[in-house]
């Protein structure tokens, strides 16, 4: 029997990682990857359910500062007046992700292809996910923030297509697109309307930069949304698009939110602008991924549930 080369050993090696919390107990296969539920999935899901607020968000646990005996490492006392929501915290895992033959360490995978997959899952399920041992900050949505009908076969098809597309890109584009997905999934964790809108517009700016680099199209800021929607044959509502740009410019350059102070009452148009922009970005992300679906051309003002693939 011939001795395996180092390259052959690397190709046959299975790399395993864990993350959470994926709400569906699905096993997913795509490209060179497999996602499978943990044995303790049901127990962990009950834990998540127990501590999820009625508004469908999981909030940071309350923490205290303590004093510790330096010799025994035993807790001596809880320090008074130090109770506060945790700045960083962890959530139980739900799934393992397995891949073969990558020949990279865990940290490089998490910053690369596995991080992209994790953020793709966050996009598809309208939630935020994190690797085992990594920390969450702020509240985390436990209900779908992406208004699509979720199906296992469509999820696998989407992941497979997107990973194959990602592998064609430069390392810079890979990094930027993963950050676009990360910020898009993170937007709903902010609680004020102006904060959510700001993060979602930041996401659009990232989308435009990728689009501009791919197509060579350049434009002044005020025309960018119109240009990209026209390019992808997506619906346009000029009144709303003008409102987007006005809200963005006033907020970024003059610290005004809908002609007033952030964290005070705004008009209904300003309040809903985040939701419209979020749904528009949902579709633009798919367009940049070249994913073949009519969902891209559906009305991003529609607040109901849409089919994803057809």
Buried (B, 14 or more C-beta within 10 A) or exposed (E): EEEEEEEEEBEEEEBEBBBBBBBEEBEBEBBEBBBBBBEEBEEBBEBBEEEBEEEEBBBBEEBEEEEEEEEEEEEEEEEEEEEEEBEEBBBBBBBBBBBEBBEBEBEEBBBBBBBBBBBBBBBBBBBBBBBBEEEBEBBBBBEBBBBBEBBEEBBBBBBBBBBEBBEEBEEEBBBBBBBBBBBBBBBBBBEBBBBBBBBBBBBBBBBBBBBBEEEEEEEEEBEBBBBBBEEBEBEEBEEBBEBBBBBBEBBEEEEBBBEBEBEEEBEEEBBBBBBBBBBBBBBBBBBBBEBEBEBBEBEBEEEEEBEBBE
